[in-house]
Amino acid sequence: MAAENVLIDTSVIIDFLRKKDKRKTLLWKIKTDNNCYLSVITLFELYAGATTDIKRLDVDKISAWVQPIDLDAAIASRAAA
């Protein structure tokens, strides 16, 4: 089965960042078999909530692992479906 493209929500990434065992997170499971992306809006939300240098580094790492994409009307409509 071909990998699907999945737009990852902020809450899924926050759950991933908070858990010690990353392999037990939804993001890990989704990322294993799919192409994952996060919107620039999600990236903004993550940086806005990153209150320390360590948390900002975590967001940097996530954005290197899960590709950020610009959000336009077509992507928003498809993601909502």
Buried (B, 14 or more C-beta within 10 A) or exposed (E): EEEEEBBBBBEBBBEBBEBEEEEEBBBEEBBEEBEBBBBEEBBEBBEEEBEEEEBBEBBEEBBEEBEBBEBEEEBEEEBEE
